[in-house]
Amino acid sequence: MPTGEGMKAIRPSAKAVILRGTHLLVIVKADESGEYAILPGGGQEPGEPLEAALRRECLEELGTEVETGDLLCVRDYVGRHHEFASWDSRTHALELMFACRVPDTYQPHGGHLPDQGQLDVRWIPVDRLTAARLYPAALVPWLARFVRGAADLPRYLGDVN
């Protein structure tokens, strides 16, 4: 199959990497294997600046304003290349992950328009992200190195899940 044939349009997505010490703020969802975690954020609407999309999505999902910072990394996700290919083969996503901050007084709770299937919002220790089934899983070792202050982190993670 030629590249892109039968694929849905690529929709950029902005994701928030929100750390408090060595804990990451995540959205909790569930599938047939149990709970899993994702970063807050979501799709950019046509004509919407990326940072505005990230702030909107976080307000909807986390119920709080976020302060956006630097672009940390980017990942591609071509569904037909990964474990969910049987039902997600037409997806091609581009996620841009930004450092973000929530107010110091923020306690995890959902917002007025939670993500479909969103069960909870939690702080999870970075060293427990594998057990929490964070997606993309390729982000787990990257985050561990980031929290330790590694200076040589890649900005482009590749086509990963």
VEXPASE-414014 format. One record per residue (C-alpha): residue number from 1; residue in three letters; chain; x, y, z. Coordinates in steps of 0.25 Angstrom, whole numbers. Layout:
BEGIN
+------+------+-------+-------+-------+-------+
! resi ! resn ! chain !     X !     Y !     Z !
+------+------+-------+-------+-------+-------+
!  NUM !  ALA !     A !     X !     Y !     Z !
...
+------+------+-------+-------+-------+-------+
! end
This chain:
BEGIN
+------+------+-------+-------+-------+-------+
! resi ! resn ! chain !     X !     Y !     Z !
+------+------+-------+-------+-------+-------+
!    1 !  MET !     A !     0 !     0 !     0 !
!    2 !  PRO !     A !     6 !    14 !    -4 !
!    3 !  THR !     A !     9 !    23 !     8 !
!    4 !  GLY !     A !    -4 !    30 !    13 !
!    5 !  GLU !     A !   -14 !    22 !     4 !
!    6 !  GLY !     A !   -26 !    20 !    12 !
!    7 !  MET !     A !   -21 !    28 !    24 !
!    8 !  LYS !     A !   -29 !    39 !    31 !
!    9 !  ALA !     A !   -24 !    53 !    31 !
!   10 !  ILE !     A !   -13 !    56 !    40 !
!   11 !  ARG !     A !   -18 !    65 !    52 !
!   12 !  PRO !     A !    -7 !    71 !    60 !
!   13 !  SER !     A !    -9 !    69 !    75 !
!   14 !  ALA !     A !    -3 !    77 !    87 !
!   15 !  LYS !     A !     0 !    69 !   100 !
!   16 !  ALA !     A !     4 !    74 !   113 !
!   17 !  VAL !     A !    16 !    69 !   121 !
!   18 !  ILE !     A !    12 !    74 !   135 !
!   19 !  LEU !     A !    22 !    70 !   146 !
!   20 !  ARG !     A !    22 !    73 !   161 !
!   21 !  GLY !     A !    35 !    68 !   166 !
!   22 !  THR !     A !    36 !    54 !   161 !
!   23 !  HIS !     A !    21 !    52 !   159 !
!   24 !  LEU !     A !    14 !    53 !   145 !
!   25 !  LEU !     A !     0 !    58 !   144 !
!   26 !  VAL !     A !    -8 !    48 !   135 !
!   27 !  ILE !     A !   -22 !    45 !   130 !
!   28 !  VAL !     A !   -27 !    31 !   134 !
!   29 !  LYS !     A !   -35 !    23 !   124 !
!   30 !  ALA !     A !   -38 !     8 !   123 !
!   31 !  ASP !     A !   -39 !    -3 !   113 !
!   32 !  GLU !     A !   -41 !   -18 !   113 !
!   33 !  SER !     A !   -27 !   -20 !   120 !
!   34 !  GLY !     A !   -30 !   -10 !   131 !
!   35 !  GLU !     A !   -26 !     4 !   134 !
!   36 !  TYR !     A !   -16 !    12 !   126 !
!   37 !  ALA !     A !   -11 !    26 !   126 !
!   38 !  ILE !     A !    -9 !    37 !   115 !
!   39 !  LEU !     A !    -4 !    51 !   115 !
!   40 !  PRO !     A !   -14 !    63 !   116 !
!   41 !  GLY !     A !   -17 !    70 !   103 !
!   42 !  GLY !     A !   -23 !    67 !    90 !
!   43 !  GLY !     A !   -25 !    71 !    75 !
!   44 !  GLN !     A !   -23 !    85 !    69 !
!   45 !  GLU !     A !   -35 !    91 !    62 !
!   46 !  PRO !     A !   -33 !    98 !    49 !
!   47 !  GLY !     A !   -29 !   112 !    51 !
!   48 !  GLU !     A !   -25 !   110 !    66 !
!   49 !  PRO !     A !   -11 !   113 !    70 !
!   50 !  LEU !     A !    -5 !   100 !    76 !
!   51 !  GLU !     A !    -3 !   106 !    90 !
!   52 !  ALA !     A !   -17 !   111 !    90 !
!   53 !  ALA !     A !   -21 !    97 !    87 !
!   54 !  LEU !     A !   -13 !    91 !    98 !
!   55 !  ARG !     A !   -19 !   101 !   108 !
!   56 !  ARG !     A !   -33 !    98 !   104 !
!   57 !  GLU !     A !   -31 !    83 !   104 !
!   58 !  CYS !     A !   -25 !    84 !   118 !
!   59 !  LEU !     A !   -36 !    93 !   123 !
!   60 !  GLU !     A !   -46 !    83 !   118 !
!   61 !  GLU !     A !   -39 !    70 !   123 !
!   62 !  LEU !     A !   -33 !    76 !   136 !
!   63 !  GLY !     A !   -42 !    87 !   140 !
!   64 !  THR !     A !   -31 !    97 !   142 !
!   65 !  GLU !     A !   -23 !   107 !   134 !
!   66 !  VAL !     A !    -9 !   103 !   130 !
!   67 !  GLU !     A !     4 !   111 !   127 !
!   68 !  THR !     A !    10 !   106 !   114 !
!   69 !  GLY !     A !    25 !   105 !   113 !
!   70 !  ASP !     A !    36 !    99 !   103 !
!   71 !  LEU !     A !    33 !    89 !    93 !
!   72 !  LEU !     A !    40 !    76 !    99 !
!   73 !  CYS !     A !    38 !    66 !    88 !
!   74 !  VAL !     A !    30 !    61 !    76 !
!   75 !  ARG !     A !    25 !    47 !    73 !
!   76 !  ASP !     A !    18 !    41 !    60 !
!   77 !  TYR !     A !     8 !    30 !    62 !
!   78 !  VAL !     A !     5 !    22 !    49 !
!   79 !  GLY !     A !    -6 !    12 !    54 !
!   80 !  ARG !     A !    -3 !     1 !    45 !
!   81 !  HIS !     A !    11 !     0 !    50 !
!   82 !  HIS !     A !     7 !    -3 !    64 !
!   83 !  GLU !     A !     0 !   -13 !    73 !
!   84 !  PHE !     A !   -14 !    -6 !    71 !
!   85 !  ALA !     A !   -13 !    -8 !    56 !
!   86 !  SER !     A !   -25 !   -17 !    55 !
!   87 !  TRP !     A !   -35 !    -5 !    59 !
!   88 !  ASP !     A !   -26 !     7 !    57 !
!   89 !  SER !     A !   -19 !     5 !    44 !
!   90 !  ARG !     A !   -24 !    18 !    37 !
!   91 !  THR !     A !   -19 !    27 !    48 !
!   92 !  HIS !     A !    -7 !    36 !    47 !
!   93 !  ALA !     A !    -5 !    45 !    58 !
!   94 !  LEU !     A !     6 !    56 !    61 !
!   95 !  GLU !     A !     7 !    59 !    76 !
!   96 !  LEU !     A !    15 !    71 !    81 !
!   97 !  MET !     A !    18 !    70 !    95 !
!   98 !  PHE !     A !    20 !    83 !   103 !
!   99 !  ALA !     A !    25 !    86 !   117 !
!  100 !  CYS !     A !    13 !    91 !   125 !
!  101 !  ARG !     A !    10 !    96 !   139 !
!  102 !  VAL !     A !    -3 !    96 !   147 !
!  103 !  PRO !     A !    -5 !   105 !   159 !
!  104 !  ASP !     A !     2 !   100 !   172 !
!  105 !  THR !     A !   -11 !    98 !   179 !
!  106 !  TYR !     A !   -17 !    89 !   168 !
!  107 !  GLN !     A !   -23 !    76 !   173 !
!  108 !  PRO !     A !   -26 !    66 !   162 !
!  109 !  HIS !     A !   -40 !    66 !   157 !
!  110 !  GLY !     A !   -47 !    65 !   143 !
!  111 !  GLY !     A !   -51 !    77 !   136 !
!  112 !  HIS !     A !   -65 !    81 !   129 !
!  113 !  LEU !     A !   -62 !    73 !   116 !
!  114 !  PRO !     A !   -54 !    61 !   120 !
!  115 !  ASP !     A !   -47 !    53 !   109 !
!  116 !  GLN !     A !   -56 !    41 !   104 !
!  117 !  GLY !     A !   -54 !    30 !   114 !
!  118 !  GLN !     A !   -47 !    38 !   124 !
!  119 !  LEU !     A !   -48 !    32 !   138 !
!  120 !  ASP !     A !   -39 !    40 !   146 !
!  121 !  VAL !     A !   -27 !    50 !   147 !
!  122 !  ARG !     A !   -15 !    46 !   155 !
!  123 !  TRP !     A !    -1 !    49 !   159 !
!  124 !  ILE !     A !     7 !    37 !   157 !
!  125 !  PRO !     A !    22 !    35 !   160 !
!  126 !  VAL !     A !    31 !    35 !   148 !
!  127 !  ASP !     A !    37 !    22 !   153 !
!  128 !  ARG !     A !    23 !    15 !   153 !
!  129 !  LEU !     A !    19 !    19 !   139 !
!  130 !  THR !     A !    22 !     6 !   133 !
!  131 !  ALA !     A !    12 !    -1 !   143 !
!  132 !  ALA !     A !     2 !    10 !   140 !
!  133 !  ARG !     A !     2 !     7 !   125 !
!  134 !  LEU !     A !     6 !    21 !   120 !
!  135 !  TYR !     A !     3 !    23 !   105 !
!  136 !  PRO !     A !    12 !    25 !    97 !
!  137 !  ALA !     A !    20 !    15 !   105 !
!  138 !  ALA !     A !    33 !    20 !    98 !
!  139 !  LEU !     A !    31 !    33 !   106 !
!  140 !  VAL !     A !    34 !    26 !   119 !
!  141 !  PRO !     A !    49 !    24 !   118 !
!  142 !  TRP !     A !    50 !    38 !   112 !
!  143 !  LEU !     A !    42 !    44 !   124 !
!  144 !  ALA !     A !    51 !    37 !   134 !
!  145 !  ARG !     A !    63 !    43 !   127 !
!  146 !  PHE !     A !    57 !    57 !   126 !
!  147 !  VAL !     A !    53 !    56 !   141 !
!  148 !  ARG !     A !    68 !    53 !   144 !
!  149 !  GLY !     A !    72 !    65 !   136 !
!  150 !  ALA !     A !    78 !    58 !   124 !
!  151 !  ALA !     A !    83 !    68 !   114 !
!  152 !  ASP !     A !    84 !    60 !   102 !
!  153 !  LEU !     A !    70 !    56 !   100 !
!  154 !  PRO !     A !    64 !    54 !    86 !
!  155 !  ARG !     A !    53 !    64 !    82 !
!  156 !  TYR !     A !    48 !    54 !    71 !
!  157 !  LEU !     A !    43 !    41 !    77 !
!  158 !  GLY !     A !    40 !    35 !    63 !
!  159 !  ASP !     A !    28 !    26 !    60 !
!  160 !  VAL !     A !    25 !    20 !    73 !
!  161 !  ASN !     A !    14 !    16 !    83 !
+------+------+-------+-------+-------+-------+
! end
